[in-house]
Amino acid sequence: MTSDDELAGALRRLRADYLAAAPQRLAELWTAYARVQTGETQSLDTLRTLMHRLAGTGGSYGLPDVTDRARAGDQACRQLIASSAPLTPGDVQRLRALIQGIADAFQNATTSE
């Protein structure tokens, strides 16, 4: 086995491990979202942090859809935090759709493995 083959194998294993951890990452997103729904303002920053991390790591594991969708969520949270306005039902629904988009991106990546 060449070093290129070994590297490719190692990268596949890392990606598989990352995808295996996706349910936990998604659970964290949904938990933060549930707290945002109940009006816990600091949870919006928690949600932003979680999305920011996924935006950074998704691409590293060859998952550009995860990165793109998480980046959109991170930016949406940043805008909502910066506005300091109470969240509207539309804001909450948008956050839900963004998280669902991340979940879909993980699902698509998992099924294409």
Contacts in CASP RR format, 6 or more apart in sequence:
PFRMAT RR
TARGET T0000
AUTHOR 0000-0000-0000
METHOD contacts of the structure
MODEL  1
MTSDDELAGALRRLRADYLAAAPQRLAELWTAYARVQTGETQSLDTLRTL
MHRLAGTGGSYGLPDVTDRARAGDQACRQLIASSAPLTPGDVQRLRALIQ
GIADAFQNATTSE
14 61 0 8 1.000
15 61 0 8 1.000
15 62 0 8 1.000
15 63 0 8 1.000
16 113 0 8 1.000
18 57 0 8 1.000
18 58 0 8 1.000
18 61 0 8 1.000
18 63 0 8 1.000
19 61 0 8 1.000
19 106 0 8 1.000
19 109 0 8 1.000
19 110 0 8 1.000
19 113 0 8 1.000
22 106 0 8 1.000
22 110 0 8 1.000
25 50 0 8 1.000
25 54 0 8 1.000
25 106 0 8 1.000
26 99 0 8 1.000
26 102 0 8 1.000
26 103 0 8 1.000
26 106 0 8 1.000
28 50 0 8 1.000
29 47 0 8 1.000
29 50 0 8 1.000
29 51 0 8 1.000
29 99 0 8 1.000
29 102 0 8 1.000
29 103 0 8 1.000
30 99 0 8 1.000
32 43 0 8 1.000
32 46 0 8 1.000
32 47 0 8 1.000
32 50 0 8 1.000
33 43 0 8 1.000
33 47 0 8 1.000
33 95 0 8 1.000
33 96 0 8 1.000
33 99 0 8 1.000
35 43 0 8 1.000
35 46 0 8 1.000
36 43 0 8 1.000
36 44 0 8 1.000
36 47 0 8 1.000
36 87 0 8 1.000
36 92 0 8 1.000
36 95 0 8 1.000
37 92 0 8 1.000
39 87 0 8 1.000
44 77 0 8 1.000
44 80 0 8 1.000
44 81 0 8 1.000
44 87 0 8 1.000
45 77 0 8 1.000
45 81 0 8 1.000
47 77 0 8 1.000
47 95 0 8 1.000
48 73 0 8 1.000
48 74 0 8 1.000
48 77 0 8 1.000
48 78 0 8 1.000
48 81 0 8 1.000
51 70 0 8 1.000
51 71 0 8 1.000
51 73 0 8 1.000
51 74 0 8 1.000
51 77 0 8 1.000
51 98 0 8 1.000
51 102 0 8 1.000
52 70 0 8 1.000
52 74 0 8 1.000
53 70 0 8 1.000
54 66 0 8 1.000
54 67 0 8 1.000
54 70 0 8 1.000
54 102 0 8 1.000
55 67 0 8 1.000
55 70 0 8 1.000
55 71 0 8 1.000
55 73 0 8 1.000
55 74 0 8 1.000
56 67 0 8 1.000
56 70 0 8 1.000
57 67 0 8 1.000
58 64 0 8 1.000
58 66 0 8 1.000
58 67 0 8 1.000
58 70 0 8 1.000
59 66 0 8 1.000
59 67 0 8 1.000
63 105 0 8 1.000
63 106 0 8 1.000
63 109 0 8 1.000
65 105 0 8 1.000
65 108 0 8 1.000
65 109 0 8 1.000
66 102 0 8 1.000
66 105 0 8 1.000
66 106 0 8 1.000
66 109 0 8 1.000
68 105 0 8 1.000
69 98 0 8 1.000
69 101 0 8 1.000
69 102 0 8 1.000
69 104 0 8 1.000
69 105 0 8 1.000
70 102 0 8 1.000
72 98 0 8 1.000
73 95 0 8 1.000
73 98 0 8 1.000
73 102 0 8 1.000
76 94 0 8 1.000
76 95 0 8 1.000
76 98 0 8 1.000
77 95 0 8 1.000
80 87 0 8 1.000
80 91 0 8 1.000
END
